[in-house]
Amino acid sequence: MEQQSNAPRPPRAWLKKEKRMVEVQSIHFADKEIEFDSIYDNKEKCWVWSNCASFADIILMQSTGPKDKNGVETYAGDEIWGYLNESRLLTRGIVVWDDKLLMYGNKNQAGITPLHKISNIEVIGNDLENPELMGETK
């Protein structure tokens, strides 16, 4: 049986011009760019191809750590729903970092609820790939 890792996944990035999400393979802070879509040649033991994007052309998104009820990684900017404090009260919103709470939370019309107070979370999209979701949770 394969053992699941609880370690957060690497960041992902939204490519603004292409309007698509990519998994970040590396971040080059000195050059202010990310590397993505890399291909490793096992025979030659080297990277043979990759794409780069400038920090100005992306939105970097960090994993929050926990996965939703379907095993999907939860990232800042994701649209989620779940139940407040193990209740039957359904909440829906966008995952955001809260500087006051120093943790990720679910932002909606009622304010920000810490993610650990929401059970049975399900990721239903994100604000970049599905901007129409934002109108329902503002």
N, C-alpha and C positions, 0 to 999 in steps of 0.2 A: 504494500500500500504506500502510495506516494505521500510524503509528509509536506504539509503546507507551511510556508514561511510567513511569519507575522511581520517581517521587515517591510517597511514602506517601499513601494515601487519607485522607480526613477520618475523625475518630473515629466510632464508632457508639455507640448507647446502648441499653441494655435498659430498657424501661419496666416497672417492677416491678408496678404495678397491672394493666396490660393484658397483661403477660407477652408482649411482642413486641419485636423488634429494629427500630430505626430508624437511618437515616443522619443524622448531625448536620449541619445547615447552618451554624449559628453557635452560639458559646458566649458568654453574657453574664455575665462574672464579677461585675460590680457587683450584678446582680440575682439571681445564683446560679441561673441557669436556662439551658437549651439551647433552640434553635429547630430544628424538624424538619418534614418534609412540607410544605415551602414550595412555592408555585406562583408563577412569574414570568410576568407578562403582557407579552409582547414588543411588542404594539401600544401599550400605555400606558407601557411602560418602567418598571414598578414591581412590587414584590411585592404580590400581592393576597390571599394567604392563607397562614397558617402556624400551627403548633401550638407551644406552649411547655410545658416540664416543668421542675420544680424539681430542683436537684441532689439533694435528699433522696429524690426519687421515681425516680431512675435509677441505673444502673451504667454509667459511661462506660468505653468500651473503645477502646484505641489500636491502630492498625495496627502490626505489627512491621516492615513494609516489604516483605519478600519475598513472592512469591506461591507457591502450591503448584504441583504438576506440571500441574494443570488450569487454571491462571491465576486461581485463587481467592485473594483477599487473605487473609493470615493475621493474626488478631487475638489479643490476650491473651484467654485463656478458651476458645480453640478446642481441640477434640479433634483430634489429628493422629496419623498414623503415617508411618513412613519407615524407612530403613536406616541403621544406625550406621556412620559412617566408610566409606561405599562398600562395606560388607560385605553379607552375606546375613542378618545379624542384624536382625530386625524389632523396632522399638521403637514404643510407643504411649503417649500421655499428653496432658496439658493444657499449653498454652502459658502460661507465667508469666514475670514479670519477676523476675530474681534480683539482689538488692542486692549480694551478694558478687561475682558475676561482672560486674555492671553490663551485663547483656544479657538478652535473652529466651532461655528454655530450655524444654525438654520435661520436665515433671515427671511421674514415675510412681513405682512401688514402689522402683526402684533409685536414685532421687534426681533430680537435675536435670542434663540434658545440654544444652549450648549448641546452639541451632538450627543454627549453621553446621557442626556435626559430624553432621548428619542429612541424608541425600540422599533424593531422590525423595519429598519430603513430600507428603502428601495430607490436606486438611482433611475430616474426616468428621462434624463437628458442633461444638457448643459446649456448655459446662457449664450454660448458662441455658436454652437451647431444648431441650436433650436431657440433663436431669439424670441419667437412667438410665446414661449413659456414664460418669459419675463413679465409680460403684461398681466398674467394671471396671478403672479405672486408679489407684485410691487405693493 
